[in-house]
Amino acid sequence: MSASQTPTPKERECTECGAPVESGRKFCDACGAFLSWAGEEPAAAQPPAEPATGPAAEPAPPAEPAAPAPAAEAAAAAVPTKDPDTAEIPVVEVLRTERAHALLVPVPEHVEQPAGAAAAVLPGRPQESGPRVRAVVDEQVLDGITCRWCDTVNPHERHFCRRCAAAFAEPEAAAARRPWWRRLLDFRGREAPWAGQRPRLRRGPWALVRRVLVVVVVVAVLVAVVVWSGPATEAVTDHFAKRVPVDPVTMTASHSYDGHGPELTIDKISNSWWGNGYGGDPQNTWLEAAFAQPEHLLNVLITPGVSAEPDKQLAEARPHAVDLVATTADGRTSTTHLELAADGAQSFDLRLDKVVKVRLNILSAYGTGPDKQVAVAEVEFFGTKPGGN
């Protein structure tokens, strides 16, 4: 060694990471590994010999190899050997991995956990725990309250079903009246289904019979509507129609008293009258009115007696039971029975269409006697306006 060189402390390599470490340190500055338990330092390598400056001497013959010293063998044994599997991996990465594994807290594989405690998992591998559902314990109850929804028997002290949580005692409330269309469709008054509840399916031969009956009823209703729509419409029209007088062109009778012919019943004068001309039973007595064209008659107004005044009506007999026979333009006849009171003008509904002739057959009378004849003061007909029907 030359005089200009200064002595340096001895250095050695860390057996874990291979970093140079000053002599006298017990831990590596790079990786923190413990260097030695007893404080021995490995034998330092001898520095290489300096080349000679003089003339080159002749080479000496090769000497036999000397036996290795015991200290050299110990140093060679202390040097770690590299694993062939990790030969290509950098030494620093291997050391970092080993240090990270050393920092992990060891966890036993099989540890009995208490009931309800969360299971331990390794860091970096989270596991989502599933929902914990409490199992239903089926209690055997022989006597108690039976739920009307799920047929589960419950103890007497319970207020709600232990299976479906339905309330046993419902608050009393006034039952609201159902709409008319619900009462029409469900005439049996069944309880309305709950939301999501499906009605029972109807299968079998009776279901087909019901469908056939429903079809027959619907067809019958449609036929009735078609057949009766005309008369029904006409009845409504006649009810709201404005009445107008319909005057006959002629008035005839079976018998007449002198000076009191049947034409006096259509003269619009209430103190002129028609009489049959004889007393007693008024059998085979009639009055007949004829019209110039077919008329739609709605009402007939009859004033019995000799006058409309009450003090003069009782002077002669008055009609009691009368059959009104109407003849239409096609020759058909229809009979309407009328019952008259003892006095006063009286109106009767007819609703006869296309009438050309009306006959009043008098069947009985009030106040008949040998010297009293049947008298009628006025007979008036009312119908719709011309062209109104």
MOKA-V481816 format. One record per residue. N is the residue number from 1. RES is the residue in one small letter. PHI is phi as a letter, one per 20 degrees, with the letter a starting at -180 (999 if undefined). OMEGA is omega in whole degrees, 0 to 359 (* if undefined). D_FIRST is the distance of its C-alpha to the first C-alpha in whole Angstrom. Layout:
BEGIN
N|RES|PHI|OMEGA|D_FIRST, N|RES|PHI|OMEGA|D_FIRST
END
This chain:
BEGIN
1|m|999|182|0, 2|s|f|181|4, 3|a|f|182|7, 4|s|f|181|8, 5|q|f|179|7, 6|t|e|180|9, 7|p|f|179|10, 8|t|d|178|12, 9|p|f|179|15, 10|k|f|178|15, 11|e|c|177|18, 12|r|b|181|20, 13|e|e|176|23, 14|c|f|181|27, 15|t|f|181|29, 16|e|e|184|32, 17|c|d|179|31, 18|g|n|180|27, 19|a|f|178|26, 20|p|f|182|22, 21|v|c|178|23, 22|e|f|181|21, 23|s|f|179|21, 24|g|n|180|24, 25|r|e|181|26, 26|k|e|180|29, 27|f|c|179|31, 28|c|f|178|29, 29|d|f|184|30, 30|a|e|185|31, 31|c|d|179|34, 32|g|m|181|34, 33|a|f|177|34, 34|f|f|188|33, 35|l|e|186|30, 36|s|b|178|30, 37|w|e|184|33, 38|a|e|179|31, 39|g|n|178|28, 40|e|f|177|26, 41|e|d|180|23, 42|p|f|181|22, 43|a|f|180|19, 44|a|f|179|16, 45|a|f|181|15, 46|q|f|181|12, 47|p|f|181|10, 48|p|f|182|11, 49|a|f|179|9, 50|e|f|180|9, 51|p|f|181|12, 52|a|f|182|13, 53|t|e|183|14, 54|g|f|178|17, 55|p|f|183|21, 56|a|f|178|21, 57|a|e|179|22, 58|e|f|182|25, 59|p|f|179|25, 60|a|e|177|25, 61|p|f|182|28, 62|p|f|179|27, 63|a|e|179|26, 64|e|f|180|28, 65|p|f|181|27, 66|a|e|179|26, 67|a|f|181|27, 68|p|f|180|26, 69|a|f|178|24, 70|p|f|180|27, 71|a|f|179|24, 72|a|f|179|23, 73|e|f|179|27, 74|a|f|179|27, 75|a|f|179|25, 76|a|f|178|27, 77|a|f|181|30, 78|a|f|181|29, 79|v|f|182|28, 80|p|f|176|31, 81|t|e|182|33, 82|k|e|176|35, 83|d|f|180|39, 84|p|f|181|40, 85|d|f|182|43, 86|t|d|182|40, 87|a|f|183|38, 88|e|e|181|39, 89|i|e|179|39, 90|p|g|183|36, 91|v|f|182|35, 92|v|f|180|35, 93|e|f|179|39, 94|v|f|180|39, 95|l|f|179|38, 96|r|f|179|40, 97|t|f|179|43, 98|e|f|178|42, 99|r|f|178|42, 100|a|f|178|45, 101|h|f|180|47, 102|a|f|180|45, 103|l|f|181|47, 104|l|f|178|50, 105|v|e|180|53, 106|p|f|179|54, 107|v|d|179|58, 108|p|f|183|60, 109|e|f|184|62, 110|h|d|179|65, 111|v|c|179|66, 112|e|f|180|70, 113|q|e|176|71, 114|p|f|182|74, 115|a|f|178|77, 116|g|n|181|77, 117|a|e|179|73, 118|a|f|181|71, 119|a|f|180|68, 120|a|e|179|65, 121|v|c|180|63, 122|l|f|177|59, 123|p|f|178|58, 124|g|n|178|58, 125|r|c|182|61, 126|p|f|179|64, 127|q|c|181|67, 128|e|e|179|71, 129|s|e|180|73, 130|g|f|179|77, 131|p|f|179|80, 132|r|e|183|81, 133|v|d|179|85, 134|r|f|181|87, 135|a|f|180|89, 136|v|e|178|93, 137|v|e|182|94, 138|d|e|179|98, 139|e|e|179|100, 140|q|e|179|103, 141|v|d|183|106, 142|l|e|182|109, 143|d|c|180|111, 144|g|r|181|111, 145|i|e|179|111, 146|t|e|179|110, 147|c|f|182|109, 148|r|f|181|111, 149|w|e|183|108, 150|c|d|177|106, 151|d|l|177|108, 152|t|e|180|106, 153|v|e|183|107, 154|n|d|176|106, 155|p|f|184|107, 156|h|f|185|109, 157|e|e|182|107, 158|r|e|176|105, 159|h|d|178|106, 160|f|c|181|104, 161|c|f|181|103, 162|r|f|180|100, 163|r|d|183|100, 164|c|d|177|100, 165|a|m|176|101, 166|a|f|181|104, 167|a|f|179|106, 168|f|e|182|109, 169|a|d|179|111, 170|e|e|179|112, 171|p|f|180|113, 172|e|f|180|117, 173|a|c|179|117, 174|a|f|181|120, 175|a|f|180|120, 176|a|f|180|120, 177|r|f|183|123, 178|r|f|177|122, 179|p|f|184|122, 180|w|f|182|125, 181|w|f|174|124, 182|r|f|177|122, 183|r|f|180|125, 184|l|f|182|127, 185|l|f|181|124, 186|d|c|184|123, 187|f|f|179|127, 188|r|e|177|126, 189|g|m|179|124, 190|r|f|179|120, 191|e|f|181|117, 192|a|f|180|115, 193|p|f|177|112, 194|w|f|178|108, 195|a|f|181|106, 196|g|n|180|104, 197|q|e|181|107, 198|r|d|178|108, 199|p|f|180|112, 200|r|f|180|113, 201|l|f|180|114, 202|r|d|179|118, 203|r|c|177|118, 204|g|o|182|121, 205|p|f|181|124, 206|w|f|177|125, 207|a|f|177|123, 208|l|f|179|124, 209|v|f|179|128, 210|r|f|181|127, 211|r|f|178|125, 212|v|f|179|129, 213|l|f|178|131, 214|v|f|179|128, 215|v|f|180|129, 216|v|f|180|133, 217|v|f|180|133, 218|v|f|179|131, 219|v|f|179|133, 220|a|f|178|136, 221|v|f|179|135, 222|l|f|178|135, 223|v|f|179|138, 224|a|f|178|140, 225|v|f|180|138, 226|v|f|183|139, 227|v|f|186|143, 228|w|e|180|143, 229|s|f|179|141, 230|g|f|178|144, 231|p|f|180|147, 232|a|f|178|144, 233|t|f|180|143, 234|e|f|179|147, 235|a|f|178|147, 236|v|f|179|145, 237|t|f|180|146, 238|d|f|182|150, 239|h|f|183|149, 240|f|e|182|147, 241|a|f|177|150, 242|k|e|182|152, 243|r|e|174|156, 244|v|c|179|159, 245|p|f|176|162, 246|v|c|185|164, 247|d|e|174|167, 248|p|f|177|169, 249|v|e|178|172, 250|t|c|177|175, 251|m|c|181|175, 252|t|c|181|178, 253|a|b|178|179, 254|s|f|177|181, 255|h|b|179|184, 256|s|b|176|185, 257|y|e|183|187, 258|d|f|179|189, 259|g|n|180|188, 260|h|c|181|184, 261|g|f|183|183, 262|p|f|180|179, 263|e|f|179|178, 264|l|f|180|178, 265|t|f|180|175, 266|i|c|183|173, 267|d|e|178|175, 268|k|m|179|172, 269|i|d|188|175, 270|s|e|182|175, 271|n|d|171|178, 272|s|d|188|180, 273|w|b|175|179, 274|w|d|177|180, 275|g|c|182|182, 276|n|f|172|183, 277|g|n|178|187, 278|y|b|181|188, 279|g|e|178|187, 280|g|n|184|186, 281|d|f|184|183, 282|p|e|178|181, 283|q|f|179|180, 284|n|m|176|180, 285|t|d|182|179, 286|w|b|172|176, 287|l|c|183|175, 288|e|c|179|173, 289|a|d|179|171, 290|a|d|182|171, 291|f|d|182|168, 292|a|f|181|168, 293|q|b|179|164, 294|p|g|183|162, 295|e|d|174|160, 296|h|d|185|157, 297|l|e|180|159, 298|l|d|183|157, 299|n|b|171|160, 300|v|c|181|163, 301|l|d|183|165, 302|i|d|176|168, 303|t|d|182|171, 304|p|f|179|174, 305|g|n|184|177, 306|v|e|182|179, 307|s|a|176|177, 308|a|e|180|174, 309|e|f|185|175, 310|p|f|184|175, 311|d|f|180|179, 312|k|d|185|180, 313|q|f|186|178, 314|l|e|182|180, 315|a|f|180|183, 316|e|c|178|182, 317|a|f|181|180, 318|r|c|179|177, 319|p|f|178|174, 320|h|d|179|172, 321|a|d|184|171, 322|v|c|172|170, 323|d|d|179|168, 324|l|e|181|167, 325|v|d|181|167, 326|a|d|179|165, 327|t|d|182|165, 328|t|e|184|163, 329|a|f|179|163, 330|d|e|176|162, 331|g|n|179|165, 332|r|f|181|163, 333|t|c|175|164, 334|s|b|185|162, 335|t|d|177|164, 336|t|c|181|163, 337|h|e|181|165, 338|l|c|175|165, 339|e|d|183|166, 340|l|e|174|168, 341|a|e|186|169, 342|a|f|182|172, 343|d|b|177|172, 344|g|n|178|169, 345|a|f|185|168, 346|q|c|182|165, 347|s|d|180|162, 348|f|c|178|161, 349|d|e|181|158, 350|l|d|185|158, 351|r|l|178|155, 352|l|d|185|158, 353|d|d|176|157, 354|k|l|181|159, 355|v|e|177|162, 356|v|d|183|166, 357|k|b|179|168, 358|v|c|177|168, 359|r|d|177|171, 360|l|d|177|171, 361|n|e|182|173, 362|i|e|183|175, 363|l|e|179|175, 364|s|b|184|176, 365|a|b|175|177, 366|y|e|172|177, 367|g|m|179|180, 368|t|f|178|182, 369|g|a|182|186, 370|p|f|183|190, 371|d|d|179|190, 372|k|c|179|186, 373|q|d|179|184, 374|v|f|183|181, 375|a|c|176|179, 376|v|c|183|176, 377|a|e|184|176, 378|e|b|171|172, 379|v|c|183|170, 380|e|c|179|167, 381|f|d|179|164, 382|f|c|179|161, 383|g|b|180|158, 384|t|e|178|155, 385|k|f|178|155, 386|p|g|182|157, 387|g|m|181|154, 388|g|f|180|151, 389|n|c|*|151
END
